Amino acid sequence: MNLKMSLGGAAFAAAVALAGSAFAGDLVINTDMSDPAPKKAFQAVIDGFKAENPDITVKWNEFDHEGYKSAIRNFLTADPPDVAAWYAGNRMAPFVNAGLFMDVTDVWAANGLDDTLKSASASMTMDGKKWGVPYTYYQWGVYYRKDIFAANGIEVPKTWDEFIAASAKLKAAGITPIAIGTKALWPTGGWFDYLDLRVNGYEFHMDLTAGKIPYTDPRVKAVFEKWAELVKPGYFLENHAALDWQDAMPQLVQGKAAMYLMGNFIVAPLKEAGLTDDNLGFFQFPEITKGIPMSEDAPTDTLHIPAGAKNPADAKKFLAYVARPDVQTSWNAILGQLPVNNKAEKPTDPFLDAGFAMLSGAYALAQFYDRDAPAEMAKAGMEGFQEFMVKPDAVDQILDRLEKVRGRAYK
């Protein structure tokens, strides 16, 4: 090689290096945070990150929720950003399996996240590696009328036997034990999740919703046997299949029903309808199989680094930033949800405070049946759950039908 060519090569290499370092200052983030509160909250996160990292230019691409579901499959392959919003558990699995998300185990190790994000660790792990960082979730559990429990001498149930006994006592007093509306199907998913998590445990539930276990397995049948202990004595609202979840709330407000298994988003409308912290309480779904660790339904929003990210170094800085307790505290104060980081400030709202304590100590987190199972399976599953709640003796036919769907849905 002659001297002229060597100089030319050196100049070219220097130009490439300069271009690369300039490009490395651009951090491209794609999200679906288009609603007002999430958008405001994430803008505050970006502003805080830029203040600490003035050399990094953040480019934020915003999508609406439904559009994002289609767009993410395209942009992860064709034009990946440096950071992408998504969800934990089985919802991230297809992208991990397809090699479209980057392993970020090093971010967890360098920032002690196995401790501070402990409750979400299992739902962020596949093949022994971490594939993203969670930043917000909210609890599910049983919301109940404290005054009705007190008037009937009922303590908050910690076990299934206590829960059944409380329901029997309420029914005898002329009060419907459990409010629910199943017209939209998805509230049945919460009941199935909790019963399966408590009867069989988190790992079984994840394998089932991932298509690895037949619905005709006796362990699945055992879930419905427990469910029948509530269905057959008439402990749910009689006309639940004709009601949306909001339509069932007046029963709780009027004192005609005493309990409601739901996500924490139910608190605001219940309070708007007249309930207060004095008569509305919350408790964890009770233990069924003794010794099985307590896992919870807690839909978890996450951030990931696409495998094709052009600026993974700054993307990892951003993930480390959003995992911090101070950042998650302020972020979730705007969202009205819970920080995943267990060193974040405790919420002052009593229901969020109860949820923070419960989820911070959870063994693991499920994402909700219609997130953990693919769309075809989730639809058929929840149709089957609703049918079971109306016709519990049809359980074998329902499970046979779901097993046929499983055979198609996971191919």
Sequence and secondary structure as in RCSB ss.txt:
>XXXX:A:sequence
MNLKMSLGGAAFAAAVALAGSAFAGDLVINTDMSDPAPKKAFQAVIDGFKAENPDITVKWNEFDHEGYKSAIRNF
LTADPPDVAAWYAGNRMAPFVNAGLFMDVTDVWAANGLDDTLKSASASMTMDGKKWGVPYTYYQWGVYYRKDIFA
ANGIEVPKTWDEFIAASAKLKAAGITPIAIGTKALWPTGGWFDYLDLRVNGYEFHMDLTAGKIPYTDPRVKAVFE
KWAELVKPGYFLENHAALDWQDAMPQLVQGKAAMYLMGNFIVAPLKEAGLTDDNLGFFQFPEITKGIPMSEDAPT
DTLHIPAGAKNPADAKKFLAYVARPDVQTSWNAILGQLPVNNKAEKPTDPFLDAGFAMLSGAYALAQFYDRDAPA
EMAKAGMEGFQEFMVKPDAVDQILDRLEKVRGRAYK
>XXXX:A:secstr
  HHHHHHHHHHHHHHHHHHHHHTTEEEEEE   SHHHHHHHHHHHHHHHHH TT EEEEEE  HHHHHHHHHHH
HHHS  SEEEEESGGGTHHHHHTT B   HHHHHHTTHHHHTHHHHGGGEETTEE  EEEEE  EEEEEEHHHHH
HTT     BHHHHHHHHHHHHHTT EEEE   TTSHHHHHHHHHHHHHHT HHHHHHHHTT S TTSHHHHHHHH
HHHHHHTTT B TTGGG  HHHHHHHHHTTSEEEEEEEGGGHHHHHHTT  TTTEEEE   B STT    EE  E
EEEE BTT S HHHHHHHHHHHTSHHHHHHHHHHHTSB S TTS   SSHHHHHHHHHHHT S EE  HHHHS H
HHHHHHHHHHHHHHH GGGHHHHHHHHHHHHHHHT 
